[in-house]
């Protein structure tokens, strides 16, 4: 792994000499934040040694370096999922590279299904906590002690100051934004009625298939994290209707301007 990290980092450094302190991971249908970036360099994933390649139709697959305001950023336009067949170590390989590039704060977006009945399709939910039901953990195996401890603390996986700042921004704009718990499952199928009942009863407000592996690895390395979900469909087991990928993407696209505004404000005003 150390050789893989070195080779990937060396390739990127040959293409881009800057030191981004902010990383961004953009989820399904949520790639427009890149338009806020004053681009300095774009590197396709398939050029970077050992980088996985996204197989999801709505994910591009490139690193975008540049600025949002006066902040130096690097954005992952396209992420990786356990259901694509990648190992947890492969999924989180890019997060390790972000750390080596200099990233200290990581912003993550995702699309998720809403289980909390007070939520609505098109709302945003800021992650306050999560439940990992993905059956595997990216830290399993020999500990990479140069990155972090064997048993990293997860009492605050998401930065509370950033959460409060985001809620304040949302209130200014009268956006429907919640704070809640994200449940991570493997996918790729959507859940059954019984599964939605179970996931909500154990404390989940939304359910998705990403984010948690990246957050675990980021916190292992001492990177502070902020994550937000766009609620693309409502998962009421008593009134469940079939949903298609096109419908999920349409809902994500409609809600995306709100998410983009909040994230860009957070980044520009980051201490």
C-alpha positions in Angstrom: 0.0 0.0 0.0 2.8 2.4 0.8 4.2 1.9 -2.7 0.8 2.5 -4.2 0.4 5.7 -2.2 3.8 6.9 -3.2 3.3 6.2 -6.9 -0.1 7.9 -7.0 1.1 10.9 -5.1 4.2 11.3 -7.3 2.1 11.3 -10.5 -0.3 13.9 -9.1 2.5 16.1 -7.9 4.1 16.1 -11.4 0.8 17.5 -12.7 -0.1 19.9 -9.9 2.2 21.6 -7.4 -0.4 23.3 -5.2 -1.3 22.3 -1.6 -5.1 22.0 -1.2 -6.3 22.1 2.4 -10.0 21.3 1.5 -11.2 18.1 -0.1 -14.7 17.6 -1.6 -16.3 14.3 -2.6 -19.4 14.7 -4.8 -22.1 12.1 -4.9 -24.8 10.9 -7.2 -26.2 13.7 -9.3 -24.4 16.3 -7.2 -21.4 17.3 -9.4 -22.4 20.9 -10.1 -20.4 22.3 -7.2 -17.4 22.0 -9.5 -18.8 25.0 -11.4 -17.9 27.0 -8.2 -14.3 26.0 -8.6 -11.8 28.3 -10.4 -10.1 25.4 -12.1 -6.3 25.1 -12.1 -5.8 21.5 -13.1 -8.0 18.4 -13.9 -6.7 14.9 -13.7 -8.8 11.9 -14.8 -8.8 9.0 -12.4 -7.7 6.6 -15.0 -4.4 8.4 -15.4 -3.5 8.1 -11.7 -1.7 4.9 -10.7 -3.7 2.6 -8.5 -6.8 4.9 -8.5 -10.1 3.0 -8.9 -12.4 3.9 -11.7 -16.1 4.7 -11.1 -18.5 2.4 -12.8 -21.7 4.4 -11.9 -23.3 6.1 -14.9 -23.8 9.5 -13.1 -20.2 9.7 -11.8 -17.5 11.3 -13.9 -14.2 10.3 -12.5 -11.7 13.1 -12.2 -9.8 15.2 -9.6 -10.4 18.9 -10.0 -7.8 21.3 -8.4 -8.5 25.0 -8.0 -10.0 27.6 -5.7 -13.4 28.4 -4.2 -13.1 32.0 -3.1 -9.6 32.2 -1.7 -9.5 28.6 -0.5 -7.4 26.0 -2.3 -9.5 22.9 -2.9 -9.4 19.5 -4.6 -12.7 17.9 -5.6 -13.4 14.3 -6.4 -16.1 14.4 -9.2 -17.2 10.8 -8.9 -16.7 8.4 -5.9 -16.6 4.7 -5.4 -19.0 2.3 -3.7 -18.8 -1.1 -2.1 -21.5 -2.5 -4.4 -19.2 -1.8 -7.4 -17.1 -4.7 -6.2 -14.2 -2.6 -4.8 -12.7 -3.4 -1.5 -13.1 -0.9 1.3 -9.4 -0.1 1.0 -9.8 0.7 -2.7 -12.9 2.8 -2.0 -10.9 4.9 0.5 -7.6 5.0 -1.4 -8.3 8.5 -2.8 -9.0 9.8 0.7 -5.6 8.7 1.8 -4.2 10.5 -1.2 -6.1 13.7 -0.3 -4.4 13.6 3.1 -1.0 13.3 1.5 -1.8 16.2 -0.7 -2.4 18.4 2.4 -6.2 18.2 2.9 -7.3 19.0 6.5 -11.1 19.3 6.0 -13.3 17.1 3.9 -16.8 17.9 2.6 -18.9 15.1 1.3 -22.3 15.0 -0.4 -24.6 12.1 -1.2 -28.1 11.1 -2.3 -30.1 9.2 0.2 -33.6 7.9 0.9 -35.6 9.6 3.7 -37.0 7.4 6.4 -37.9 10.1 8.9 -41.5 11.0 8.2 -40.9 14.7 9.0 -38.6 14.9 6.0 -39.7 15.6 2.4 -38.3 14.7 -1.0 -35.8 17.4 -2.0 -34.9 18.3 1.6 -31.3 18.3 2.8 -30.0 16.4 5.9 -26.7 17.3 7.5 -25.1 14.3 9.0 -24.7 14.4 12.8 -23.9 10.7 13.1 -24.0 7.5 11.2 -24.7 3.7 11.5 -22.4 1.5 9.5 -24.2 -1.6 8.2 -21.9 -2.2 5.3 -20.5 -5.5 6.7 -16.9 -4.3 6.4 -14.6 -1.6 7.6 -11.8 0.1 5.7 -9.5 0.0 8.8 -9.6 -3.8 9.0 -6.1 -5.3 8.4 -2.7 -4.0 9.4 -2.9 -0.5 10.8 -1.3 2.3 8.8 0.3 3.9 11.8 1.8 6.7 9.7 -1.8 7.9 9.1 -3.5 7.2 12.5 -4.0 5.0 15.5 -5.2 1.4 15.6 -8.4 2.4 17.4 -9.5 5.8 16.2 -12.2 7.6 18.3 -15.5 8.2 16.6 -17.4 10.2 19.3 -17.6 13.1 16.8 -17.4 11.8 13.3 -18.8 15.1 11.9 -17.5 18.5 12.9 -20.1 20.2 15.2 -18.9 23.7 14.4 -19.4 23.1 10.6 -22.8 21.6 11.3 -24.0 24.6 13.2 -22.6 27.0 10.6 -24.4 25.1 7.8 -27.7 25.2 9.8 -27.3 28.9 10.2 -26.7 29.4 6.5 -29.8 27.3 5.7 -31.9 29.3 8.1 -30.8 32.5 6.4 -32.1 31.1 3.1 -35.2 29.4 4.5 -34.0 26.1 3.2 -35.6 22.9 4.5 -32.5 21.4 6.2 -32.4 18.7 8.9 -29.8 17.3 11.2 -29.8 13.5 11.6 -28.4 10.0 11.3 -27.3 8.4 8.1 -27.4 4.6 7.8 -24.9 3.1 5.3 -25.9 -0.2 3.6 -24.2 -2.1 0.8 -26.7 -1.9 -2.0 -27.1 -1.8 -4.9 -30.7 -2.8 -4.5 -33.0 -0.4 -2.7 -34.5 -1.7 0.6 -37.6 -3.7 1.3 -40.4 -2.5 3.5 -39.3 -4.6 6.4 -35.7 -3.3 6.0 -36.9 0.4 6.0 -38.8 -0.3 9.3 -35.8 -1.9 10.8 -33.3 0.9 9.8 -35.6 3.6 11.1 -36.2 1.8 14.4 -32.5 1.5 15.1 -32.1 5.3 14.7 -31.7 6.0 11.1 -33.2 9.1 9.5 -31.9 8.5 5.9 -30.3 5.5 4.2 -27.6 5.4 1.5 -24.7 3.4 0.1 -21.7 5.6 0.5 -20.0 8.2 2.7 -19.3 6.2 5.8 -16.1 4.5 4.6 -14.6 7.8 3.6 -15.5 9.4 6.9 -14.0 6.5 8.9 -10.7 6.8 7.0 -10.7 10.6 7.2 -11.3 10.6 11.0 -8.5 7.9 11.3 -6.2 10.5 9.8 -7.4 13.4 11.8 -9.3 15.1 8.9 -12.4 17.0 10.1 -15.5 16.1 8.1 -18.8 17.5 7.1 -21.4 15.6 5.1 -24.8 16.4 3.6 -27.5 14.2 2.0 -30.0 15.2 -0.6 -33.2 13.3 0.1 -34.1 11.9 -3.3 -37.1 9.7 -2.3 -39.2 8.9 0.7 -39.0 5.4 2.2 -42.3 5.0 4.0 -42.8 1.3 4.3 -46.6 1.8 4.5 -46.7 3.8 1.3 -43.8 2.5 -0.6 -43.7 2.9 -4.4 -41.2 1.8 -7.0 -38.5 4.3 -7.9 -36.1 4.5 -10.8 -32.5 5.8 -11.0 -33.8 8.6 -13.4 -36.2 9.7 -10.7 -33.5 9.8 -8.1 -31.2 11.8 -10.3 -34.0 14.2 -11.1 -34.7 14.8 -7.4 -30.9 15.3 -6.7 -30.6 17.8 -9.6 -33.6 19.8 -8.3 -32.2 20.0 -4.8 -28.6 20.5 -5.8 -28.6 24.4 -5.9 -29.3 24.5 -2.2 -26.6 22.0 -1.4 -24.1 23.9 -3.6 -24.9 27.2 -2.0 -24.4 25.8 1.6 -21.2 24.0 0.7 -19.6 26.9 -1.2 -20.5 29.3 1.7 -19.0 26.9 4.2 -15.8 26.6 2.2 -15.4 30.3 1.5 -15.9 31.1 5.2 -13.9 28.2 6.6 -11.5 29.2 9.5 
